[in-house]
Amino acid sequence: MEYEDWVDAEALQAAARASGTPVTARQLELWRYRGLLPRPTRHKGGRALWLYPPGTREQLLRLLHWRDRAPSLDLVRVGLWLDGFAIDVEGVRASLVSFVDAWTSMLEREEPPGKRDQVATVDALARRLASMRSRAPLPHLVRMTLVERTRAYGYMVAVMFNATEEIERRRDDAVLLERILGLRSGRADGLSAAMGLDAVSDQLARLPTPDIARRVIAEASDDEYELVRRVVQMMTIWTPVLAALLLNEGGAKAQPFATLMRNFFSDIPPGFYPFLLCVLLVSLHAKDLDQTALRTHVAALASGVVDAELLTELPAGTRRDAFKKLPERTQADVKSELRLRHKSTAQRPSPTVESAAHPSPRTTEQKPHN
């Protein structure tokens, strides 16, 4: 076995120090035990030496990234798994169950003592969210009274928890939620009306009931998990890119929502990922796709493959700019995909797509078209 790219514990600790977050040998041991880092292999020959496989340094740095933002190792595990590292799926299942349990407990804490009252529970949670300032789930993009903000959060909570009766009862508050999101500046004005996004709040993801979520988390196959992982990866990378292009057409009315999108995707809250994963897993599992269909979809969403297709669909003048906004790893995958297509077809790929991935010296000097 070649050990050229393998690293020892001292090299990992040096990388952590260089990143500004020193770690101890005890912490490395804990993270190995929790399945957040690979286990080292004993190097044969010479002095006894335990070495970590290639990629461990990068995985440790991402672990520190998530640990700085996430309140639990369960959220760190989900983040590393979505990053594409070799995290055991069984551990991801356990972390998603912990997330569902935490949300269930949060609702139970808001219930009035001694009875179940959905109206009072939603109202209590809405009041708590509306009173937050720096830690508010949604930034204060527009001026609203506390009462209006509370009603908006009440509708959002009802939709997220799929409380059907409360959604209907609070239907008139949907426009207030759209104002918080920057989609409306009044009851019938703003980006929502200008771009045909009426009742966009109805499209918010709805968290399945705890029993359904737990059952699907346990039953879903590894292929279903892999497909959902790739969907979330694609959404995380491409939603801000495509949203920026779309919102450019909205003018001044689009600026509040554009600001919210930019801020959200520049530093996505770790708790958003398990919420989205649960919603997508339940939806996919209900389709009951066979293994062949699942693996076909997984292959179609391979990094570089889907990205090259999406670049092709963009207006020619925006492709180079969009390519530059992709993560470095994704850019490398796009270039590899284009080389494979060129080799397999014995033709050059679409000039407009290849010029985005491999700009000539002359094109790099020009300002990208918007």
Secondary structure, 3 states (H helix, E strand, C coil): CCCCCCECHHHHHHHHHHCCCCCCHHHHHHHHHCCCCCCCEEECCCCCEEEECCCHHHHHHHHHHHHHHCCCHHHHHHHHHHHCCCCCHHHHHHHHHHHHHHHHHHHHHHCCCCCCCHHHHHHHHHHHHHHCCCCCCCCCCCCCCHHHHHHHHHHHHHHHCCCHHHHHHCHHHHHHHHHHCCCCCCCCCCHHHHCCCCCHHHHCCCCCCHHHHHHHHHHCCHHHHHHHHHHHHHHHHHHHHHHHHHHHHHHHHHHHHHHHHHHHHHCCCCCHHHHHHHHHHHHHHHHCCCHHHHHHHHHHCCCCHHHHHHHHHCCHHHHHHHHHHCCHHHHHHHHHHHHHHHHHHCCCCCHHHHHHHCCCHHHHHCCCCC
